[in-house]
């Protein structure tokens, strides 16, 4: 007779084991409520940094009757599949969303690599010669943010993920720590955005640098070096003022009226710095002004946080994704979209009437920071928009939709009501666990590309 443990072990080896392991073991479920926002505890000391201690999984009561009849096999699998793949948090915005990829999260922490063993999230992306390159934020044992690299051919399945960090911020000031924990880390580089401008031979990257405050850094790399994984980055420059908090600065992928354009604020209005070049001198800063737009008080985005990925050019205007919070439910980071004028991107033509992505999946609510969707990369591929985002500040996720349909709904101020992509239906008429698992293997093997032993 199979035990409960035998059945769970079989299921764990089949359905996204790595994601499940991190979602349920590192970030445990509360017995009283569906999800909890974990509280990190730890000691911060410049001389001897100690990583905040993550909550451990609560011990479960031993089942004295561990032997199960065949009737429990179906029940056990259905419970597990429902919890991992179909569980939704209640949300008044639940019907407005992009298509989440069925293999989400597409990247999870790798415990074999100390520098990315705790969190991987918020990737910047750039497409070159049909290959989608991802530079993602990682946090490991020492609590410092570094950047890792992976690439995909179809935008979802990871073909290569290298085992070492490709970028670490080189300090300009002596103050390398931030007084508050930022997304799980106390120092380093955060939230990269990648852009290739007008098919130039360089890729530019903006990111948040913990360097005498939370500031915006910029660096670049030759396209050929980037494609061949020669990480010869240019010396970074800090382009925001010291002793201030600045984040979410993005560069347009094309010059506008012959000038490079850096979007550095979208609230209370869209603010753009136009420049002849992106070569900043030392102590040359962009003065940024941010204040919450009171005119959005009664809308879902009553607290606008900042831009997401670099803007995407469409024939109708610049498509800009942005992060915002609803003052009525400030525990969630929501994603919205706006369309701005091609020649003057400070002019908003259309704005999403509802959020287009809401954190209601398990991997968006069980992680370092519950209820967070943070988009930092987006591409247009084969007529679809693919948005890359961090879920719960812990995982790399992807969502997509048809570009034409999305713009049409956005311009007509319609609700963006889209379908979710789910796993194939499985026939449970036979309760034999071996037949069930064999059926699962054959149906999801191509999606997960994982050998089941």
N, C-alpha and C positions, 0 to 999 in steps of 0.2 A: 504494500500500500504506500502511495506517495504521501510524503509529509508536506505541510504548508511551505516549509523552507525549500523543498525540492521544486515545487511548482514556481515559487518566486524566482529561484535561481534560473530556471529555464526561461522565464519571461524576461528577466533582466538581461540575459545575453542576446535577446532578440530586438527589443524595442528601445533603441537609443540609450544604451546603458550608461554612457559617459554623462549625458545630460541629466538623466534621472539621478545618477549618483550624486552629482553636484547640487541639483535642485533639492533633493530630499535629505541628503546626509549633511552637507555643509550648512544648508539653510533649512532647519527642521520645521515640520508642521506642528502647530499648536493643537492640542487635543480639544480645546474648547472652541476655537475658531478656525476657519479655513486657512487663514494665512496670518503670519505675524511679521512685523518689521523688526528684524534683529537689532539688538543694541550691542555695539562693539565696546569692549572694555580693554584698556591697556595703559601702558605708561609711556609717556613721551619724554625723551631726554636727548638733547643734541649729541651728547657724548656717547650715549649707549641706547640706540633706538630699539624699542621692542615692538614688534608687530602686534596690533590689537588682537586679542584672543577671540576667535570665532566661537559662536555658541555650538555646543555639541548636541548630537542627536539624543533625545530623551529615551531612557531605557523603557522598553515595553514589558508589560506584564507577561510572564511566561504562560503559555497555553498548556495546561496539564493534559488536555486531550488533543494531542498534536496529530493524531492519525485522521486523515480525511477520506471521505468516500468519494467516488468519481463525481458525484453531484456537485462537489465543491470546486471542481476544476474550472468549470465554466464561470461560476460566480467569482472566483479569485481573479481570473483574467479580465472579466468585464469590469470589475471594480478598479483594477489597476489602469486599464486602457482609458476608462472614463476620467479618472483623476488626472492622468498625465496629458492626454490629448484633447479632451473635450471640456474640461472644467473652465467655467467662465466666472469671473467676479461680477457681482451686480454693479451696473453702471448705467446712469441715465443716457450715456452716449453710446450704449453697446451696439447700436445698429449702424454706426458710421465707422468704417474701417477699410484699410487696404487688405489685400490678400496676404496673410502670413504664409511663408513657405512651410510646407508640411514637415520639413526636416529641422525646423527651428528647435533649439538654437543651433546655428550652423557651426559655431565654435564655442568650446567650453574650456575652462582652465585645465592646464596640463600639469598634473602633480609631479611629473618626472622632471620638469624644468623649474628650478627654484624661483626664477624671475617672473613666471606667469602661473604660479601654482594656486593663487587665490582668486584672481579676477582677470578676465579678458573681455573687452567691451569697446564701444565707441570707435569703430573703424573709419578711417578716411579711405576713399577708393578712387582709382583712376583706371580707365580702360585704354590699353595700348595694344594695337594689332589683334583685337579680339580677345585679349586676356584681361581679366579683371584683377587688378593688383589691390591688395588690402594692407594697410598699415594700421595696426590696432593698438590700443592702450592695454597694458598689462601691469599687474601688481603681484609681487611675490612675497617671500618670507620677510624681506627687510622693509616692506611698506613703501618702497619707492616706485614711482611710475616710470616705465620704459615703454618703448614701442617695438612691437613684433611685426612679422611679415608673413603673409600667405597669399596665394592666388587661386583663382577659379576660372574655368573655361566657360561654364554656363551661368555663372553668377551666384550659384548656390552651393554646389559641391566643392569642397576644398581639395584641390589637387596636390598642393604642397604647402607645408607650414614649417618654416625653418626653426631650428632648436635654440637659437640665440637671439638676443635683442639686436635690432638694426640701428637703433638711435637712442642716445641718452643725452639729455640737455647738458651743455657745457655752461657752467655757472659764469655769470657776469658779475654779480655781487657776492658778498660773503653770506648773506642771509638766504640759505637754501631750504628753510623750513617754513611751513605756513602754520599759523596759530590754530587753525581749525582743520580737521581732517577733510580732505577734498576728494570725494568719491572713493575713499578707502585708502588714500595715500597721504603722506606728509611732505613729499618732495618729488622732483623730477619733471617730466613732461606729460601733458595730458591732452586727450581729445584732438587728434590730428585731423586736419582737412587737407586733401591733396587736390591740386589743379594743374593742368597743362594748358597754357594760354596760347591760343591761335597756332597750335601745333609747333610751338617753339621747341628747341632742343633741351629745355629744362623743365623739371617738375618742381613746383613750389609747394611748400608745406607751411601752414600756420598751425600753431598749437598753443595751449596754455602752459606757461612756464612758471614753476614755483621758484621765483628768483626776486627777492625783495618785494614780496606781494604775489598775487596771482596776476600774471601779466601775459601779454601775447608775444610769442616768439615767431620768427620767420626764418626759414632756411630753404635751400634748394639743392637739387642734384641733377646731374646730366642724365638725359633720358636713356642713353646707351648704358651708362653705369647702373641705372635703376633696373633696367630689364635684365641685366646680367648679374644682378645681386652684388655689385661692387658698391659698398655703402660709403661713398666719398661725398659726404654732405658738406655744403658750404658752411662757413662759420655762422652761427645763428646771431641774429640781432633782435633785441627787445624793442618793439615798436609802440608799446603803450607805456604810460607814465609809471614811475616807481611808486611804491607805497599805496597802490590802488588795486582794485579788483576789476579786471577786464577779461572777458572771455568771448567765445563765439564770433570771432572775426573770420570772414571768408573772402576769397578773391574771386572775381568774375572770370570765367574761362575764356573770355574774349575782351579785347580792348573796347572801350566805349568812347566814341568820338575821338579815337586815336590815343586814348589814355588808359593806363592800368587802373583798375577800380577795386578798392578794398571796402567791403561792406562791414562797418564796425558797430552799428547800432540800428535797431528797428523800432525803438520806442523812446520817446513819444512819436518820433518820425524816423523814416529811413535816412540814415546818414552814411555818405560814401566819400572816401578820400580818393581823389584822382591824382595820378602821378605819371611823370614821364618814364620812370623806371622803378624797379623794386629793390634798388640798392640803397639801403638805409645807412646813414652815417651813425657813429656812436652818439648816443644821447639825442638822437633825432626821433621824436615821438609824434604819434597822431593823437590829437586831443579828442577824446570821446566823451559824449554827453549821453547819459542814460537816465531816464525817468519813466515811471510807469504811465501809460496813456490812460488818462481818466475817462476818455470817451469810450473805452472798451468795458466800462464798469458792469454793464448789464449783459455782456456777451460771455461766451464760454472761455474766451482768452482774456479774462479781466486782468491777468498779470502776465504780460508778455516777457519772456526771459531772454530770448536771443535767437539768432539764425541757426539753422541746422547745417545741412551740406552746402557746398558752393552752389550758386544758382545754376539752373539748367535752362538753356536757351530753347525756346519753342517759337513757332511762327506767330503765336499770339502774344508773346512777351516772355519776360524772365520768370521762371517758376522758382519761387523761394519757399522752402519748407522752414518752419520755425517752431520753437518750443514755447509753451505757455501753460499757465495754470488757471483753474477756475477758482475764484475766491470762495465759492460755496463748497468746494471740495479741494482744498489746497494740498492734499496728500498725494496728488497725481501729477506727473509730467505728461502733458498731452502734445500731440503733433498736429499742426495746422499747415495751411498752404496759402500763398498769395501769388498773384500774377501782376507783374509790374511792367511799365513801358520799356520797350527795347532801347530807345534812345535816351530816356531819362528814368532810370530805375527807381528814383525816389517817388514816382507817381504810381500809386496802387490802383490797378484796374479792377481786379476782383480779389475777393478774400473769402476763404472757406467759412461758410455759415456755421459749420459744425467741425469738431476735430476729426481728422482723417485716420488717426490711430490712437487707441486708448489702451492703457495697460490692463488687460483683463485675462491674460494668460498666466499660467503658473510660473513660467520663466521670467515674467515681467513683474512678479510680485514676491517671489521667494529668492532673495539674493541680498547683496550688501545693502541696497536701498530699495525698499518695496515701492511699487507703483511708479516706476520710472521707465519712460521710453525716451531715449536720447539719440536722435538721428544725426549722423555726422558724415554720411556718404550717400551719393545717389548717382545713378547713370540712366541713360536711355539706351535700351538694347532690344533690337528686333521688335520695335513698336511698343515696348513696355517700359514703364518706369520701375526701377528696382531701388528701394530705399534700404540702406543698411543702418542698423541702430543697435544701441546697447540696451539689454533688458535687465532691469533691476541692478544696474551698475555691475553686472557679473558675467554676462554672456553676449556673444555676437549673434544678432538675428537679422533676418531679411524679410521685407514685405514688397509686394509688387502689384501693379495694375496696368491695364491698357492705357496708353498715353492719350489717345483720342477720346476715349470715354471719360477719362479723368478730367481733361480740360473742358470738355463739353459740359459736364456737371458743375465744374467750378465756375465757368462763365455764366451759367444759367442759375447760379445760386441754389442748385439742387442738393438734396441730401446725397452724400456719397455712400450708397448702400451696396456693398460688394460681398461676394461669396467667400467663404473660407475654403481652402484646399485641405482636404482630409485624407487619411489613409483609406485604401480600398476596403470595402465591406468584406467581412470574413464569415464563412458559413460555420456555425457552431452546432449543427445538427448532430455531429458525432462528438461525444464528450471525452473521447480518448485524448489524453494530454499530448501524446506523441504526434497524433494526426493534426491536432490543433497547431502545435508549434511548427510542424512541417509546412502547413498551409500558410502560416504567417511568414515563414522564411521565404517562400517562393514569391509572395506578394510584395514584400518590402525590401528584398535584397537589392534590387536595382536602385531604390531610393536611398537607402542608407549605405550601400557599398561596404557592408561590413560582413566579414566571414563569421559564421556562427559555428562554434565548436560544440 
